[in-house]
Amino acid sequence: MPVHLAPPLPAYMMTTKNGKTAEAKLVVVGAPGVGKSALIVRFLTKRFIWDYDPTLECTYKHQTTIDDENVALEILDTAGLDDPINKEGHIRWGDGFIVVYSVTDRSSFDEVSSLKQYFDEVKKARNVSCVIIGNKIDLERQRQVTTEEGERLASELACAFFETSACEGGEDILEAFHEVYREVKRRKSIENRRRRSSAQQVRQVFNKMLNRFMDS
């Protein structure tokens, strides 16, 4: 029988020097059977799950340190994105995305481009924060997608790229999750600067109009 994944991990708030905790919502997507759940559990617990329910959707809460910053992550393990309503809801919810394919399954690799395009359409952004993972590299004899193909696609989609083995573990899994957070942080920083710049421009226009009114 499949073993159901554990409930979300408890959240213990951690604070940075300014008393705040950085937050990010990450969504892990990909074709069925590519190892999405196994990658998440490996990242959270450093363990590998051999059997699980592929229809079970979970959201995990996890506190970690990334680049000396305390971060609270919410990670959504999707149970497939066939339902259009759930599919769009997942994307609107997320700040950053990890797209997983199996290097042993070319059809899962072929889905990556359309998923990234859909993220951009729903989020109305040209470059959504996204990382691409080619999983199951321990099954080298069954490989159908080369490393070069993965790197080339990631470059075309402006995404970071990693190859991993959820079964064997490794630092690349940790780095992939950390990198998508870094992308989220960079994008939020750019958006905040744009908002501040827009607000400043509005104030300048208002002040000019006010000065003209006062001088008249």
Phi and psi in degrees as a GROMACS rama.xvg file:
@    title "Ramachandran Plot"
@    xaxis  label "Phi"
@    yaxis  label "Psi"
@TYPE xy
-65.8769  145.303  PRO-2
-97.5364  123.379  VAL-3
-71.6053  143.249  HIS-4
-66.6622  154.252  LEU-5
-66.1216  157.072  ALA-6
-65.8837  167.751  PRO-7
-51.8995  141.644  PRO-8
-66.6123  144.222  LEU-9
-64.1552  146.47  PRO-10
-101.143  120.176  ALA-11
-113.357  111.347  TYR-12
-63.022  135.777  MET-13
-123.903  146.921  MET-14
-120  152.353  THR-15
-89.4595  -176.97  THR-16
-61.7864  -30.1479  LYS-17
-89.9917  11.2134  ASN-18
83.6774  8.76643  GLY-19
-117.716  153.479  LYS-20
-110.257  127.111  THR-21
-70.7591  145.051  ALA-22
-132.157  150.715  GLU-23
-156.978  142.988  ALA-24
-108.316  120.42  LYS-25
-113.186  140.239  LEU-26
-118.869  127.162  VAL-27
-105.083  118.97  VAL-28
-128.526  167.873  VAL-29
153.2  169.356  GLY-30
-63.9303  157.817  ALA-31
-59.2838  140.633  PRO-32
83.1712  7.9769  GLY-33
-86.0116  -10.9702  VAL-34
102.96  26.8326  GLY-35
-60.4955  -52.1257  LYS-36
-63.5309  -41.0971  SER-37
-63.1069  -38.4536  ALA-38
-65.753  -43.6366  LEU-39
-63.107  -47.408  ILE-40
-64.3338  -37.8678  VAL-41
-62.4213  -41.9705  ARG-42
-64.3296  -42.5834  PHE-43
-76.9349  -38.0081  LEU-44
-122.102  -9.39724  THR-45
63.7679  21.7643  LYS-46
-117.091  161.624  ARG-47
-113.329  133.632  PHE-48
-99.8211  129.019  ILE-49
-86.9664  -28.8503  TRP-50
-139.831  136.026  ASP-51
-158.995  169.065  TYR-52
-90.8502  110.566  ASP-53
-70.342  -8.18692  PRO-54
-97.2915  -2.5165  THR-55
-88.4254  119.474  LEU-56
-98.1321  131.597  GLU-57
-134.38  148.672  CYS-58
-116.97  124.016  THR-59
-105.552  143.839  TYR-60
-110.723  133.031  LYS-61
-146.493  129.553  HIS-62
-101.536  133.936  GLN-63
-151.202  175.874  THR-64
-118.437  125.205  THR-65
-126.162  118.093  ILE-66
54.0023  46.6848  ASP-67
65.5012  18.3133  ASP-68
-117.489  131.471  GLU-69
-74.983  127.386  ASN-70
-131.613  134.62  VAL-71
-103.407  114.016  ALA-72
-103.969  139.798  LEU-73
-112.29  125.822  GLU-74
-120.65  118.428  ILE-75
-95.2769  119.102  LEU-76
-94.4441  103.36  ASP-77
-74.8934  144.734  THR-78
-100.498  35.2665  ALA-79
104.138  152.897  GLY-80
-120.28  38.2981  LEU-81
-74.7391  -34.1001  ASP-82
-75.2288  115.764  ASP-83
-57.8676  -36.4698  PRO-84
-67.2473  -48.7304  ILE-85
-63.6358  -38.9601  ASN-86
-59.2868  -49.3568  LYS-87
-68.1004  -37.9589  GLU-88
-62.0331  -40.9162  GLY-89
-59.5882  -43.5338  HIS-90
-70.7354  -42.2685  ILE-91
-62.9674  -33.5612  ARG-92
-68.5799  -36.8572  TRP-93
-80.3545  148.359  GLY-94
-91.6722  -35.6485  ASP-95
-142.397  160.471  GLY-96
-134.249  141.261  PHE-97
-117.025  115.948  ILE-98
-100.131  121.815  VAL-99
-110.503  134.144  VAL-100
-129.576  163.927  TYR-101
-100.131  131.904  SER-102
-67.4653  -10.3809  VAL-103
-96.1128  2.55857  THR-104
-137.89  98.7302  ASP-105
-63.7887  -32.6654  ARG-106
-62.6423  -33.6939  SER-107
-69.5019  -32.8091  SER-108
-68.3028  -37.9562  PHE-109
-67.0462  -18.7398  ASP-110
-81.5262  -15.8539  GLU-111
-61.0085  -46.2665  VAL-112
-60.8165  -44.5512  SER-113
-67.2034  -34.4086  SER-114
-64.9149  -46.6602  LEU-115
-61.7587  -41.109  LYS-116
-62.7258  -39.6199  GLN-117
-66.2333  -39.5196  TYR-118
-55.6158  -48.9808  PHE-119
-61.505  -38.6926  ASP-120
-68.0379  -46.0746  GLU-121
-69.0484  -42.9139  VAL-122
-81.3411  -8.59777  LYS-123
55.2534  47.9168  LYS-124
-140.015  148.267  ALA-125
-77.5167  -34.4113  ARG-126
-133.272  82.3571  ASN-127
-65.1191  144.71  VAL-128
-63.6106  115.442  SER-129
-151.555  141.737  CYS-130
-124.604  140.591  VAL-131
-108.534  132.024  ILE-132
-121.31  125.818  ILE-133
-95.5312  109.741  GLY-134
-98.7147  167.785  ASN-135
72.1041  37.3589  LYS-136
-72.2727  -8.58451  ILE-137
-70.1973  -18.6657  ASP-138
-95.7781  57.4402  LEU-139
-61.0195  -36.4532  GLU-140
-67.9762  -20.7257  ARG-141
-99.5202  6.24408  GLN-142
-61.6759  133.662  ARG-143
-116.942  -16.6985  GLN-144
-120.674  122.294  VAL-145
-76.8189  159.948  THR-146
-60.099  -39.9026  THR-147
-62.6029  -37.9281  GLU-148
-64.5497  -41.8381  GLU-149
-63.7862  -44.1906  GLY-150
-63.2681  -40.2878  GLU-151
-66.2255  -43.8114  ARG-152
-63.9387  -44.3342  LEU-153
-60.412  -39.3901  ALA-154
-64.4276  -42.4204  SER-155
-63.3562  -34.9062  GLU-156
-93.0264  1.9371  LEU-157
58.6288  47.0018  ALA-158
-122.348  151.017  CYS-159
-71.199  153.474  ALA-160
-132.909  137.333  PHE-161
-139.292  147.013  PHE-162
-111.9  136.147  GLU-163
-140.444  167.741  THR-164
-132.256  107.337  SER-165
-63.1704  -29.1299  ALA-166
-68.1288  -45.4108  CYS-167
-91.571  -18.5512  GLU-168
78.598  -161.886  GLY-169
129.455  161.101  GLY-170
-67.8258  -21.7189  GLU-171
-62.9865  -32.1437  ASP-172
-65.9722  -48.0483  ILE-173
-59.029  -45.3884  LEU-174
-66.081  -34.0738  GLU-175
-63.5204  -45.3971  ALA-176
-66.5994  -39.2493  PHE-177
-65.6916  -38.6832  HIS-178
-67.4183  -39.2228  GLU-179
-66.9273  -33.3918  VAL-180
-64.0078  -42.6888  TYR-181
-59.3535  -39.6893  ARG-182
-64.5983  -41.5904  GLU-183
-60.5801  -44.8578  VAL-184
-62.6581  -43.3736  LYS-185
-62.6993  -42.683  ARG-186
-66.281  -42.0095  ARG-187
-63.0526  -38.3557  LYS-188
-63.4076  -42.5237  SER-189
-64.0898  -44.2272  ILE-190
-63.684  -39.1904  GLU-191
-64.5237  -40.6837  ASN-192
-63.8957  -39.792  ARG-193
-64.9558  -41.98  ARG-194
-63.4451  -42.6813  ARG-195
-63.8723  -39.7165  ARG-196
-64.8985  -42.4959  SER-197
-63.8676  -42.827  SER-198
-63.057  -39.1252  ALA-199
-65.4652  -40.3607  GLN-200
-63.784  -40.6185  GLN-201
-62.5331  -43.5034  VAL-202
-62.5706  -40.0819  ARG-203
-63.9283  -43.1041  GLN-204
-63.6681  -43.6433  VAL-205
-61.5995  -43.3163  PHE-206
-64.3382  -39.3703  ASN-207
-62.3213  -43.7622  LYS-208
-65.2037  -39.8728  MET-209
-65.0574  -42.2038  LEU-210
-63.6275  -39.9149  ASN-211
-63.9277  -39.554  ARG-212
-65.4942  -42.0192  PHE-213
-67.9718  -32.3175  MET-214
-80.4604  -17.0477  ASP-215
